[in-house]
């Protein structure tokens, strides 16, 4: 099985979600099922059907999160000897050479990606273009509107 890269923070978030699912959501849905059962005829009981559906979702998500954690390769950017190169987990300060706009992105795993929070997926075109680059290098990214060029201003491991 292939290891899936995950930042330390991403692993913490998945563990927290798993804990929430197992200690709060699972007991809550079991209680809801018991409550719905106490109302008698299950064949026309919408509460029961909804609770069973929710239970299926929760159990599926628990299995999914456990699976992700079991194949995770947790990477702490601060411990990498990347020598200034852009690598998984690095935080990269970029300048769009056409517009002059500055952006800061952290390269993270697919599950952690959140553009609004400045976290881009390792499998995104921009992250793939940045991997291996140093401050001062220019990354060419194939964007929907054509090729965009970004100068790497700084690479940090935080």
DSSP file (Angstrom, degrees, kcal/mol; ACC not computed):
  #  RESIDUE AA STRUCTURE BP1 BP2  ACC     N-H-->O    O-->H-N    N-H-->O    O-->H-N    TCO  KAPPA ALPHA  PHI   PSI    X-CA   Y-CA   Z-CA
    1    1 A X              0   0    0      0, 0.0     2,-0.2     0, 0.0     0, 0.0   0.000 360.0 360.0 360.0 136.4    0.0    0.0    0.0
    2    2 A X        -     0   0    0      1,-0.1     2,-0.2     0, 0.0     0, 0.0  -0.516 360.0-120.2 -76.1 137.4    1.3    3.4   -0.9
    3    3 A X        -     0   0    0     -2,-0.2     2,-0.5    69,-0.1    69,-0.2  -0.529  21.9-143.2 -73.8 143.2    2.0    5.9    1.9
    4    4 A X  E     -a   72   0A   0     67,-2.8    69,-2.9    64,-0.2     2,-0.1  -0.944  18.2-122.6-111.2 122.9    0.0    9.1    1.7
    5    5 A X  E     +a   73   0A   0     -2,-0.5     2,-0.3    67,-0.2    69,-0.2  -0.389  36.6 171.0 -68.6 140.5    1.9   12.3    2.8
    6    6 A X  E     -a   74   0A   0     67,-2.1    69,-3.0   103,-0.1     2,-0.1  -0.991  29.7-123.5-147.5 137.4    0.3   14.2    5.6
    7    7 A X  E  >  -a   75   0A   0     -2,-0.3     4,-2.3    67,-0.2     5,-0.2  -0.372  32.7-108.5 -75.7 164.8    1.5   17.2    7.6
    8    8 A X  H  > S+     0   0    0     67,-0.8     4,-2.2     1,-0.2     5,-0.1   0.920 123.0  49.4 -57.5 -44.5    1.7   16.9   11.4
    9    9 A X  H  > S+     0   0    0      1,-0.2     4,-2.4     2,-0.2    -1,-0.2   0.897 108.5  52.5 -63.3 -41.8   -1.2   19.3   11.6
   10   10 A X  H  > S+     0   0    0      1,-0.2     4,-2.1     2,-0.2    -1,-0.2   0.899 109.6  48.7 -61.6 -41.0   -3.2   17.3    9.1
   11   11 A X  H  X S+     0   0    0     -4,-2.3     4,-2.6     2,-0.2    -1,-0.2   0.897 110.1  52.1 -65.6 -40.5   -2.7   14.1   11.1
   12   12 A X  H  X S+     0   0    0     -4,-2.2     4,-2.4     1,-0.2    -2,-0.2   0.916 109.4  49.8 -61.1 -43.0   -3.8   15.9   14.3
   13   13 A X  H  X S+     0   0    0     -4,-2.4     4,-2.3     2,-0.2    -2,-0.2   0.902 111.3  48.3 -64.2 -41.2   -7.0   17.1   12.6
   14   14 A X  H  X S+     0   0    0     -4,-2.1     4,-2.5     2,-0.2    -2,-0.2   0.911 111.9  49.4 -65.3 -41.8   -7.8   13.6   11.4
   15   15 A X  H  X S+     0   0    0     -4,-2.6     4,-2.4     2,-0.2    -2,-0.2   0.904 111.2  49.9 -63.2 -40.1   -7.2   12.1   14.9
   16   16 A X  H  X S+     0   0    0     -4,-2.4     4,-2.4     2,-0.2    -2,-0.2   0.907 111.2  48.8 -64.7 -41.6   -9.4   14.8   16.4
   17   17 A X  H  X S+     0   0    0     -4,-2.3     4,-2.7     2,-0.2    -2,-0.2   0.919 111.0  50.4 -63.3 -43.0  -12.2   14.0   13.9
   18   18 A X  H  X S+     0   0    0     -4,-2.5     4,-2.5     2,-0.2     5,-0.2   0.915 110.5  49.4 -61.0 -44.0  -11.9   10.3   14.6
   19   19 A X  H  X S+     0   0    0     -4,-2.4     4,-2.8     2,-0.2     5,-0.4   0.923 112.1  48.8 -60.6 -45.5  -12.1   10.9   18.4
   20   20 A X  H  X>S+     0   0    0     -4,-2.4     4,-2.1     1,-0.2     5,-2.1   0.912 112.1  48.7 -60.5 -44.9  -15.2   13.1   17.8
   21   21 A X  I  <>S+     0   0    0     -4,-2.7     5,-2.9     3,-0.2    -2,-0.2   0.918 117.9  39.6 -62.5 -43.7  -16.8   10.5   15.6
   22   22 A X  I  <5S+     0   0    0     -4,-2.5     5,-0.3    -5,-0.2    -2,-0.2   0.862 125.1  33.4 -77.2 -36.1  -16.2    7.7   18.1
   23   23 A X  I  <5S+     0   0    0     -4,-2.8    -3,-0.2    -5,-0.2    -2,-0.2   0.699 135.1  14.5 -97.5 -20.3  -16.9    9.4   21.4
   24   24 A X  I  X5S+     0   0    0     -4,-2.1     4,-1.9    -5,-0.4    -3,-0.2   0.747 126.1  40.5-117.7 -57.9  -19.7   11.9   20.4
   25   25 A X  I  ><S+     0   0    0     -5,-2.1     4,-2.3     2,-0.2     5,-0.2   0.920 114.8  49.4 -67.0 -46.0  -21.3   11.1   17.0
   26   26 A X  H  ><S+     0   0    0     -5,-2.9     4,-2.2    -6,-0.3     5,-0.2   0.954 114.4  43.9 -61.7 -51.4  -21.4    7.3   17.3
   27   27 A X  H  > S+     0   0    0     -5,-0.3     4,-2.1     1,-0.2    -1,-0.2   0.885 112.9  54.3 -60.6 -35.8  -23.0    7.3   20.8
   28   28 A X  H  X S+     0   0    0     -4,-1.9     4,-2.0     1,-0.2    -1,-0.2   0.914 110.4  44.6 -63.8 -43.1  -25.4   10.0   19.7
   29   29 A X  H  X S+     0   0    0     -4,-2.3     4,-2.3     2,-0.2    -1,-0.2   0.859 110.7  54.0 -73.2 -33.8  -26.7    8.1   16.7
   30   30 A X  H  X S+     0   0    0     -4,-2.2     4,-2.2    -5,-0.2    -1,-0.2   0.906 110.3  48.2 -63.1 -40.6  -27.0    4.9   18.7
   31   31 A X  H  X S+     0   0    0     -4,-2.1     4,-2.6    -5,-0.2    -2,-0.2   0.902 110.0  51.6 -64.8 -41.4  -29.2    6.8   21.2
   32   32 A X  H  X S+     0   0    0     -4,-2.0     4,-2.5     2,-0.2    -2,-0.2   0.877 109.7  49.9 -64.1 -37.8  -31.3    8.2   18.4
   33   33 A X  H  X S+     0   0    0     -4,-2.3     4,-2.6     2,-0.2    -2,-0.2   0.927 111.5  48.2 -65.7 -45.1  -31.8    4.7   16.9
   34   34 A X  H  X S+     0   0    0     -4,-2.2     4,-1.7     2,-0.2    -2,-0.2   0.912 112.4  49.5 -61.2 -42.5  -32.9    3.4   20.3
   35   35 A X  H  < S+     0   0    0     -4,-2.6     4,-0.4     1,-0.2    -2,-0.2   0.926 112.0  47.2 -62.6 -45.7  -35.2    6.4   20.8
   36   36 A X  H >< S+     0   0    0     -4,-2.5     3,-1.3     1,-0.2    -2,-0.2   0.881 109.2  54.8 -64.7 -38.4  -36.8    5.9   17.3
   37   37 A X  H >< S+     0   0    0     -4,-2.6     3,-1.9     1,-0.3    -1,-0.2   0.864  99.1  62.4 -61.0 -36.1  -37.2    2.1   18.0
   38   38 A X  T 3< S+     0   0    0     -4,-1.7    -1,-0.3     1,-0.3    -2,-0.2   0.649  89.6  70.3 -67.4 -12.5  -39.1    2.9   21.2
   39   39 A X  T <  S-     0   0    0     -3,-1.3     2,-0.4    -4,-0.4    -1,-0.3   0.378 102.4-132.3 -87.0   5.0  -41.8    4.6   19.0
   40   40 A X  S <  S+     0   0    0     -3,-1.9    -1,-0.3     5,-0.0     5,-0.1  -0.698  72.9  62.1  94.6-131.3  -42.9    1.3   17.7
   41   41 A X        -     0   0    0     -2,-0.4     3,-0.4     1,-0.2    -3,-0.0  -0.093  52.1-170.8 -49.1 113.3  -43.5    0.4   14.0
   42   42 A X  S >  S+     0   0    0      1,-0.2     3,-1.3     2,-0.1    -1,-0.2   0.672  72.8  77.2 -81.6 -17.2  -40.2    0.8   12.2
   43   43 A X  T 3  S+     0   0    0      1,-0.3    -1,-0.2     5,-0.0    -2,-0.1   0.816 109.3  26.3 -66.2 -29.6  -41.7    0.4    8.7
   44   44 A X  T 3  S+     0   0    0     -3,-0.4     2,-0.9     5,-0.0    -1,-0.3  -0.056  91.5 119.9-120.8  32.5  -43.1    3.9    8.7
   45   45 A X    <>  -     0   0    0     -3,-1.3     4,-2.1     1,-0.2     5,-0.2  -0.812  35.1-179.4-105.9  97.5  -40.6    5.5   11.1
   46   46 A X  H  > S+     0   0    0     -2,-0.9     4,-2.7     1,-0.2     5,-0.2   0.847  83.2  57.5 -64.3 -35.1  -38.7    8.4    9.4
   47   47 A X  H  > S+     0   0    0      2,-0.2     4,-2.5     1,-0.2    -1,-0.2   0.922 107.9  47.3 -60.4 -43.8  -36.7    9.1   12.5
   48   48 A X  H  > S+     0   0    0      2,-0.2     4,-2.7     1,-0.2     5,-0.2   0.934 112.4  48.8 -63.6 -47.1  -35.4    5.5   12.5
   49   49 A X  H  X S+     0   0    0     -4,-2.1     4,-2.2     1,-0.2    -2,-0.2   0.914 113.0  47.8 -59.9 -43.5  -34.5    5.6    8.8
   50   50 A X  H  X S+     0   0    0     -4,-2.7     4,-2.5     2,-0.2    -1,-0.2   0.910 112.6  48.7 -64.9 -42.2  -32.7    8.9    9.2
   51   51 A X  H  X S+     0   0    0     -4,-2.5     4,-2.4     2,-0.2    -2,-0.2   0.899 111.7  49.1 -65.7 -40.3  -30.8    7.7   12.3
   52   52 A X  H  X S+     0   0    0     -4,-2.7     4,-2.1     2,-0.2    -1,-0.2   0.894 111.7  49.7 -65.3 -38.9  -29.8    4.5   10.5
   53   53 A X  H  X S+     0   0    0     -4,-2.2     4,-2.0    -5,-0.2    -2,-0.2   0.923 111.4  48.4 -64.5 -43.9  -28.6    6.5    7.5
   54   54 A X  H  X S+     0   0    0     -4,-2.5     4,-2.7     1,-0.2    -2,-0.2   0.895 109.2  53.9 -61.9 -40.8  -26.6    8.8    9.8
   55   55 A X  H  X S+     0   0    0     -4,-2.4     4,-2.8     1,-0.2     5,-0.3   0.911 107.2  51.0 -61.1 -42.3  -25.1    5.7   11.5
   56   56 A X  H  X S+     0   0    0     -4,-2.1     4,-2.1     1,-0.2    -1,-0.2   0.906 111.2  48.2 -61.0 -42.2  -24.0    4.4    8.1
   57   57 A X  H  X S+     0   0    0     -4,-2.0     4,-2.5     2,-0.2    -2,-0.2   0.937 112.8  47.6 -63.0 -47.3  -22.4    7.7    7.3
   58   58 A X  H  X S+     0   0    0     -4,-2.7     4,-2.6     1,-0.2    -2,-0.2   0.923 113.2  47.1 -62.4 -46.0  -20.6    7.9   10.6
   59   59 A X  H  X S+     0   0    0     -4,-2.8     4,-2.1     1,-0.2    -1,-0.2   0.882 112.8  50.5 -64.7 -37.2  -19.3    4.3   10.4
   60   60 A X  H  X S+     0   0    0     -4,-2.1     4,-2.2    -5,-0.3    -2,-0.2   0.910 111.5  47.2 -65.2 -42.1  -18.2    4.9    6.9
   61   61 A X  H  X S+     0   0    0     -4,-2.5     4,-2.9     2,-0.2     5,-0.3   0.890 109.5  53.7 -68.1 -39.2  -16.3    8.0    7.8
   62   62 A X  H  X S+     0   0    0     -4,-2.6     4,-2.6     1,-0.2     5,-0.2   0.942 111.5  45.9 -58.4 -47.2  -14.7    6.3   10.8
   63   63 A X  H  X S+     0   0    0     -4,-2.1     4,-2.2     1,-0.2    -2,-0.2   0.895 113.3  50.2 -62.5 -40.4  -13.4    3.6    8.5
   64   64 A X  H  X S+     0   0    0     -4,-2.2     4,-2.3     2,-0.2    -2,-0.2   0.930 113.0  44.5 -64.4 -46.6  -12.2    6.2    6.0
   65   65 A X  H  X S+     0   0    0     -4,-2.9     4,-2.6     2,-0.2     5,-0.2   0.913 113.5  50.2 -66.7 -42.7  -10.3    8.2    8.6
   66   66 A X  H  X S+     0   0    0     -4,-2.6     4,-1.9    -5,-0.3    -1,-0.2   0.903 111.2  50.4 -60.5 -40.2   -8.8    5.1   10.2
   67   67 A X  H  X S+     0   0    0     -4,-2.2     4,-1.1    -5,-0.2    -2,-0.2   0.911 110.3  48.8 -63.5 -43.3   -7.7    4.0    6.7
   68   68 A X  H >< S+     0   0    0     -4,-2.3     3,-0.5     1,-0.2     4,-0.5   0.922 112.7  47.5 -63.1 -44.3   -6.1    7.4    5.9
   69   69 A X  H >< S+     0   0    0     -4,-2.6     3,-0.6     1,-0.2    -1,-0.2   0.848 106.7  58.5 -66.2 -32.5   -4.2    7.4    9.2
   70   70 A X  H 3< S+     0   0    0     -4,-1.9    -1,-0.2     1,-0.2    -2,-0.2   0.776 115.6  34.1 -70.1 -24.6   -3.0    3.8    8.7
   71   71 A X  T << S+     0   0    0     -4,-1.1   -67,-2.8    -3,-0.5    -1,-0.2   0.317  92.2 124.7-109.3   7.2   -1.3    4.7    5.4
   72   72 A X  E <   -a    4   0A   0     -3,-0.6     2,-0.7    -4,-0.5   -67,-0.2  -0.434  47.6-157.2 -72.7 138.1   -0.2    8.2    6.4
   73   73 A X  E     -a    5   0A   0    -69,-2.9   -67,-2.1    -2,-0.2     2,-0.5  -0.939  21.9-146.6-108.8 103.1    3.4    9.2    6.2
   74   74 A X  E     -a    6   0A   0     -2,-0.7     2,-0.5   -69,-0.2   -67,-0.2  -0.598  15.7-166.9 -81.2 123.7    3.5   12.1    8.6
   75   75 A X  E     -a    7   0A   0    -69,-3.0   -67,-0.8    -2,-0.5     2,-0.7  -0.940  12.7-160.1-117.4 124.6    6.0   14.8    7.5
   76   76 A X    >   -     0   0    0     -2,-0.5     3,-2.0   -69,-0.2     4,-0.5  -0.904   8.7-155.3-101.7 109.5    7.1   17.6    9.8
   77   77 A X  G >  S+     0   0    0     -2,-0.7     3,-1.2     1,-0.3     5,-0.2   0.817  91.5  63.1 -55.3 -31.7    8.5   20.3    7.5
   78   78 A X  G 3  S+     0   0    0      1,-0.3    -1,-0.3    -3,-0.1    79,-0.1   0.757 103.4  49.2 -65.8 -22.3   10.7   21.6   10.4
   79   79 A X  G <  S+     0   0    0     -3,-2.0    -1,-0.3     2,-0.0     2,-0.2   0.468  87.9 107.7 -96.3  -1.9   12.6   18.3   10.4
   80   80 A X    <   -     0   0    0     -3,-1.2     2,-0.9    -4,-0.5     3,-0.2  -0.517  61.4-147.9 -78.2 142.0   13.3   18.1    6.7
   81   81 A X        +     0   0    0     -2,-0.2    -1,-0.1     1,-0.2    -3,-0.1  -0.620  46.3 143.5-102.0  70.4   16.8   18.7    5.3
   82   82 A X    >   -     0   0    0     -2,-0.9     3,-2.0    -5,-0.2    -1,-0.2   0.537  52.0-139.1 -93.6  -7.1   15.4   20.3    2.1
   83   83 A X  T 3  S-     0   0    0      1,-0.3     3,-0.1    -3,-0.2    -2,-0.1   0.838  71.8 -47.1  58.4  36.2   18.2   22.9    1.8
   84   84 A X  T 3  S+     0   0    0      1,-0.3    51,-0.4    50,-0.1    -1,-0.3   0.420 105.1 134.8  87.3  -4.0   15.9   25.7    0.7
   85   85 A X    <   -     0   0    0     -3,-2.0     2,-0.6    49,-0.1    -1,-0.3  -0.441  65.0-106.5 -78.8 154.4   14.0   23.6   -1.9
   86   86 A X        +     0   0    0     47,-2.2    46,-3.3    44,-0.4     2,-0.2  -0.727  56.8 156.1 -79.1 118.0   10.3   23.5   -2.2
   87   87 A X    >   -     0   0    0     -2,-0.6     3,-2.1    44,-0.2    20,-0.3  -0.809  50.9 -59.2-135.8 174.2    9.1   20.2   -0.8
   88   88 A X  T 3  S+     0   0    0      1,-0.3    20,-0.2    -2,-0.2     3,-0.1  -0.338 124.8  20.4 -55.1 133.9    5.9   18.7    0.7
   89   89 A X  T 3  S+     0   0    0     18,-2.3    69,-0.4     1,-0.3    -1,-0.3   0.194  93.4 131.5  90.7 -16.7    5.0   20.7    3.8
   90   90 A X    <   -     0   0    0     -3,-2.1    17,-2.4    67,-0.1     2,-0.5  -0.336  54.9-134.1 -69.8 151.1    7.0   23.8    2.9
   91   91 A X  E     -BC 106 156B   0     65,-3.1    65,-3.1    15,-0.2     2,-0.5  -0.944  26.2-161.2-105.6 124.6    5.4   27.2    3.0
   92   92 A X  E     -BC 105 155B   0     13,-3.7    13,-2.4    -2,-0.5     2,-0.6  -0.919  14.6-151.6-119.2 128.1    6.1   29.1   -0.2
   93   93 A X  E     -BC 104 154B   0     61,-2.8    60,-3.1    -2,-0.5    61,-1.4  -0.867  28.8-176.7 -95.7 121.0    5.9   32.9   -0.7
   94   94 A X  E     -BC 103 152B   0      9,-3.4     9,-2.2    -2,-0.6     2,-0.4  -0.854  22.9-153.0-123.3 153.7    5.2   33.6   -4.4
   95   95 A X  E     -BC 102 151B   0     56,-2.0    56,-2.7    -2,-0.3     2,-0.6  -0.993  21.5-132.2-124.4 126.4    4.8   36.5   -6.7
   96   96 A X  E  >  - C   0 150B   0      5,-3.1     4,-3.0    -2,-0.4    54,-0.2  -0.660  17.5-151.2 -72.6 116.3    2.7   36.3   -9.8
   97   97 A X  T  4 S+     0   0    0     52,-2.6    -1,-0.2    -2,-0.6    53,-0.1   0.755  90.3  48.0 -67.2 -24.1    5.0   37.8  -12.5
   98   98 A X  T  4 S+     0   0    0     51,-0.5    -1,-0.2     1,-0.1    52,-0.1   0.934 126.9  21.4 -80.4 -48.0    2.1   39.1  -14.6
   99   99 A X  T  4 S-     0   0    0      2,-0.1    -2,-0.2     0, 0.0     3,-0.1   0.685  92.7-129.5 -95.8 -20.0    0.0   40.8  -11.9
  100  100 A X     <  +     0   0    0     -4,-3.0    -3,-0.1     1,-0.3     2,-0.1   0.461  55.6 150.9  81.6   0.1    2.7   41.4   -9.2
  101  101 A X        -     0   0    0     -5,-0.2    -5,-3.1    -6,-0.1     2,-0.4  -0.381  37.4-142.1 -66.5 143.3    0.3   39.8   -6.7
  102  102 A X  E     +B   95   0B   0     -7,-0.2     2,-0.3    -3,-0.1    -7,-0.2  -0.890  22.4 175.4-107.6 138.4    1.9   38.0   -3.7
  103  103 A X  E     -B   94   0B   0     -9,-2.2    -9,-3.4    -2,-0.4     2,-0.4  -0.968  19.7-148.7-136.9 154.5    0.5   34.8   -2.3
  104  104 A X  E     +B   93   0B   0     -2,-0.3     2,-0.4   -11,-0.2   -11,-0.2  -0.993  21.9 176.7-125.3 125.6    1.7   32.4    0.4
  105  105 A X  E     -B   92   0B   0    -13,-2.4   -13,-3.7    -2,-0.4     2,-0.5  -0.947  22.3-148.5-126.7 146.8    0.9   28.7    0.2
  106  106 A X  E     -Bd  91 119B   0     12,-2.7    14,-2.6    -2,-0.4     2,-0.6  -0.962  24.0-130.8-108.1 135.1    1.7   25.6    2.2
  107  107 A X  E     + d   0 120B   0    -17,-2.4   -18,-2.3    -2,-0.5     2,-0.2  -0.763  43.4 160.3 -87.7 118.3    2.0   22.4    0.2
  108  108 A X  E     - d   0 121B   0     12,-3.0    14,-2.3    -2,-0.6    15,-0.2  -0.688  41.1 -73.2-130.9 178.2   -0.1   19.8    2.0
  109  109 A X    >>  -     0   0    0     -2,-0.2     4,-1.1    12,-0.2     3,-1.0  -0.263  51.4-100.9 -71.2 164.0   -1.8   16.4    1.4
  110  110 A X  T 34 S+     0   0    0      1,-0.3     3,-0.4     2,-0.2    11,-0.1   0.861 121.8  51.7 -54.9 -40.2   -5.0   16.1   -0.7
  111  111 A X  T 34 S+     0   0    0      1,-0.2    -1,-0.3     3,-0.0  -105,-0.1   0.740 110.5  48.3 -71.8 -22.3   -7.2   15.9    2.5
  112  112 A X  T <4 S+     0   0    0     -3,-1.0    -1,-0.2     8,-0.1    -2,-0.2   0.642  80.0 123.4 -91.9 -15.6   -5.7   19.0    4.0
  113  113 A X     <  +     0   0    0     -4,-1.1     7,-0.2    -3,-0.4     2,-0.2  -0.193  23.9 157.7 -56.0 132.2   -6.0   21.3    1.0
  114  114 A X  B > > -E  119   0B   0      5,-2.3     5,-2.3     1,-0.1     3,-1.2  -0.705  24.1-165.1-158.1  96.1   -7.9   24.5    1.7
  115  115 A X  G > 5S+     0   0    0      1,-0.3     3,-1.7     3,-0.2    -1,-0.1   0.852  90.0  57.7 -57.7 -38.5   -7.2   27.4   -0.7
  116  116 A X  G 3 5S+     0   0    0      1,-0.3    -1,-0.3     2,-0.1    -2,-0.0   0.825 109.3  46.3 -61.7 -30.1   -8.9   29.9    1.6
  117  117 A X  G < 5S-     0   0    0     -3,-1.2    -1,-0.3     2,-0.2    -2,-0.2   0.343 122.1-108.3 -93.4   6.0   -6.5   28.9    4.3
  118  118 A X  T < 5S+     0   0    0     -3,-1.7   -12,-2.7    -4,-0.3     2,-0.6   0.765  76.9 132.7  76.0  24.7   -3.5   29.0    1.9
  119  119 A X  E   < -dE 106 114B   0     -5,-2.3    -5,-2.3   -14,-0.2     2,-0.4  -0.943  34.7-170.2-114.0 118.3   -3.1   25.3    1.8
  120  120 A X  E     -d  107   0B   0    -14,-2.6   -12,-3.0    -2,-0.6     2,-0.1  -0.850  26.4-107.3-111.3 145.1   -2.7   23.7   -1.6
  121  121 A X  E >   -d  108   0B   0     -2,-0.4     3,-2.0   -14,-0.2     6,-0.4  -0.382  18.4-129.1 -69.7 140.5   -2.7   20.0   -2.5
  122  122 A X  T 3  S+     0   0    0    -14,-2.3    -1,-0.1     1,-0.3   -13,-0.1   0.759 111.5  54.7 -56.8 -25.9    0.6   18.3   -3.4
  123  123 A X  T 3  S+     0   0    0    -15,-0.2    -1,-0.3     4,-0.1     2,-0.1   0.451  84.5 108.7 -92.3   1.2   -1.3   17.0   -6.5
  124  124 A X  S <> S-     0   0    0     -3,-2.0     4,-2.5     1,-0.1     5,-0.2  -0.417  81.0-116.1 -74.2 153.7   -2.4   20.4   -7.7
  125  125 A X  H  > S+     0   0    0      1,-0.2     4,-1.9     2,-0.2     5,-0.1   0.885 114.6  50.7 -56.7 -40.1   -0.7   21.9  -10.8
  126  126 A X  H  > S+     0   0    0      2,-0.2     4,-1.5     1,-0.2    -1,-0.2   0.921 111.2  47.1 -67.8 -41.9    0.8   24.8   -8.9
  127  127 A X  H  > S+     0   0    0     -6,-0.4     4,-2.0     1,-0.2     3,-0.2   0.920 111.2  51.5 -64.5 -42.2    2.3   22.5   -6.2
  128  128 A X  H  < S+     0   0    0     -4,-2.5    -1,-0.2     1,-0.2    -2,-0.2   0.877 110.2  49.9 -61.6 -36.2    3.7   20.1   -8.8
  129  129 A X  H  < S+     0   0    0     -4,-1.9    -1,-0.2    -5,-0.2    -2,-0.2   0.791 112.4  48.5 -70.8 -27.4    5.3   23.1  -10.6
  130  130 A X  H >< S+     0   0    0     -4,-1.5     3,-2.6    -3,-0.2   -44,-0.4   0.797  81.1 109.8 -84.5 -29.6    6.9   24.3   -7.3
  131  131 A X  T 3< S+     0   0    0     -4,-2.0   -44,-0.2     1,-0.3     3,-0.1  -0.213  89.3  12.6 -54.6 128.8    8.4   21.1   -6.0
  132  132 A X  T 3  S+     0   0    0    -46,-3.3    -1,-0.3     1,-0.3     2,-0.1   0.295  97.9 127.8  90.0  -9.6   12.2   21.2   -6.2
  133  133 A X    <   -     0   0    0     -3,-2.6   -47,-2.2   -47,-0.2    -1,-0.3  -0.441  44.5-149.8 -81.4 155.9   12.3   25.0   -6.8
  134  134 A X    >   -     0   0    0    -49,-0.2     3,-2.3    -2,-0.1    18,-0.3  -0.743  38.5 -74.1-114.6 164.5   14.4   27.4   -4.7
  135  135 A X  T 3  S+     0   0    0    -51,-0.4    18,-0.2     1,-0.3     3,-0.1  -0.387 124.1  32.0 -55.6 134.9   13.9   31.1   -3.8
  136  136 A X  T 3  S+     0   0    0     16,-3.8    -1,-0.3     1,-0.4    17,-0.1   0.099  94.7 116.4  98.6 -21.4   14.6   33.1   -7.0
  137  137 A X    <   -     0   0    0     -3,-2.3    15,-3.1    15,-0.2     2,-0.5  -0.383  61.3-131.9 -75.8 158.9   13.4   30.3   -9.3
  138  138 A X  E     -F  151   0B   0     13,-0.2     2,-0.5    -3,-0.1    13,-0.2  -0.957  14.5-155.3-113.0 129.9   10.4   30.8  -11.6
  139  139 A X  E     -F  150   0B   0     11,-3.3    11,-2.6    -2,-0.5     2,-0.6  -0.900   5.8-148.6-105.1 129.8    7.6   28.2  -11.7
  140  140 A X  E     -F  149   0B   0     -2,-0.5     2,-0.5     9,-0.2     9,-0.2  -0.869  16.4-167.5 -98.3 125.0    5.5   27.9  -14.8
  141  141 A X  E     -F  148   0B   0      7,-3.4     7,-3.0    -2,-0.6     2,-1.0  -0.949  21.5-134.0-118.7 127.9    2.0   26.7  -14.0
  142  142 A X  E     +F  147   0B   0     -2,-0.5     5,-0.2     5,-0.2     2,-0.2  -0.696  37.6 178.5 -78.7 104.6   -0.5   25.6  -16.6
  143  143 A X  E >   -F  146   0B   0      3,-2.3     3,-2.4    -2,-1.0     0, 0.0  -0.630  45.4-100.9-104.1 164.2   -3.7   27.4  -15.5
  144  144 A X  T 3  S+     0   0    0      1,-0.3     3,-0.1    -2,-0.2    -1,-0.1   0.839 125.1  48.9 -53.6 -33.4   -7.1   27.4  -17.1
  145  145 A X  T 3  S-     0   0    0      1,-0.3    -1,-0.3     0, 0.0     2,-0.2   0.279 128.1 -84.8 -90.8  12.5   -6.3   30.8  -18.7
  146  146 A X  E <  S- F   0 143B   0     -3,-2.4    -3,-2.3     2,-0.0    -1,-0.3  -0.707  76.6 -19.1 116.1-170.3   -2.9   29.7  -20.0
  147  147 A X  E     - F   0 142B   0     -2,-0.2     2,-0.4    -5,-0.2    -5,-0.2  -0.555  57.3-166.0 -77.5 132.2    0.6   29.5  -18.5
  148  148 A X  E     - F   0 141B   0     -7,-3.0    -7,-3.4    -2,-0.3     2,-0.5  -0.931   8.8-144.9-115.9 143.9    1.2   31.6  -15.4
  149  149 A X  E     - F   0 140B   0     -2,-0.4   -52,-2.6    -9,-0.2   -51,-0.5  -0.923  14.4-174.1-113.2 131.9    4.6   32.4  -14.0
  150  150 A X  E     -CF  96 139B   0    -11,-2.6   -11,-3.3    -2,-0.5     2,-0.5  -0.981  16.4-143.2-122.7 131.6    5.3   32.6  -10.3
  151  151 A X  E     -CF  95 138B   0    -56,-2.7   -56,-2.0    -2,-0.4     2,-0.8  -0.810  21.6-127.5 -90.5 133.1    8.6   33.7   -8.8
  152  152 A X  E     +C   94   0B   0    -15,-3.1   -16,-3.8    -2,-0.5   -58,-0.2  -0.719  31.3 176.2 -79.7 113.4    9.5   31.8   -5.6
  153  153 A X  E     -     0   0B   0    -60,-3.1     2,-0.3    -2,-0.8    -1,-0.2   0.877  63.4  -6.5 -85.6 -42.8   10.3   34.6   -3.2
  154  154 A X  E     -C   93   0B   0    -61,-1.4   -61,-2.8   -19,-0.1     2,-0.4  -0.994  52.3-152.7-155.5 148.9   10.9   32.5   -0.1
  155  155 A X  E     +C   92   0B   0     -2,-0.3     2,-0.3   -63,-0.2   -63,-0.2  -0.993  22.5 179.5-125.6 123.4   10.6   28.9    1.1
  156  156 A X  E     -C   91   0B   0    -65,-3.1   -65,-3.1    -2,-0.4     2,-0.6  -0.891  24.8-148.7-123.9 154.2   10.0   28.2    4.8
  157  157 A X              0   0    0     -2,-0.3   -67,-0.1   -67,-0.2    -2,-0.0  -0.864 360.0 360.0-120.8  93.9    9.6   25.0    6.8
  158  158 A X              0   0    0     -2,-0.6    -1,-0.1   -69,-0.4   -68,-0.1   0.387 360.0 360.0-121.4 360.0    7.2   25.9    9.7
